[in-house]
Structures are given as structure tokens and as C-alpha cells.
Amino acid sequence: MFEKDLTKKMQDIVLEGHIPAKEVSKLIKKPYSTLLRELNPFDAHAKLGVETMFEIVKATHNISVLEFMARELGYTLRPLDAIQPARQGTSSRRVHKQEATM
């Protein structure tokens, strides 16, 4: 069920987002019809690849799908610039590196 939920969320990002779906397809260099087919959670023969998913997130600047995935795994996301400076004995650089790898 998680897979269909994830694909549906990606479909919503593309079809209901602030950038028209045809523009998203141009930005990620994927034919519009192929993109729509890969975003269809009920099409068992076409799958949305992780590379395409990443390109959609970059093109739309919509991270809601990443937040959904993190929540499903028991994590949360926050921007690197929102991290508080490290406390005594810990460098800020180390905190950023750890945060980015979670």
C-alpha cells in the first residue's frame, strides 16, 4: 500500500502543483505521456523510478513526498539552515554533516 500512496502523492505534486504538468515534463526531460503513465498508481506496467522522482522534487521544489517518506520511517525533515549552532565541543560543520546523512 505504501508504494501506491507514494505514487499517488507524486501524481498530486505534478498534476495539482503550481507548475503545469507539461512544464514539469519538459524540466525533467521526460515525454509528457510517459510521465503521466509512470505517475498512475493503477498502471502495473509502468513504474516511477527514483531518479525521476528526485527530478520532480527538484523541479517543483515540493518536498511533501520526502516528508511523507520520512514520517513513514519514523523521521522528520528540516532544512540545514534551521539547525541550531552546535553546543560546546561540537563543531557546526559536524552537525550539518550528520543531519544531511539521516
Protein Blocks (a to p, Z undefined) as FASTA:
>chain_A
ZZmmmmmmmmmmmmmmmbdfklmmmmnopafklmmmmmmmklmkbccdfklmmmmmmmno
paklmmmmmmmnopacddfklpccddehiafklmmmmmmmZZ
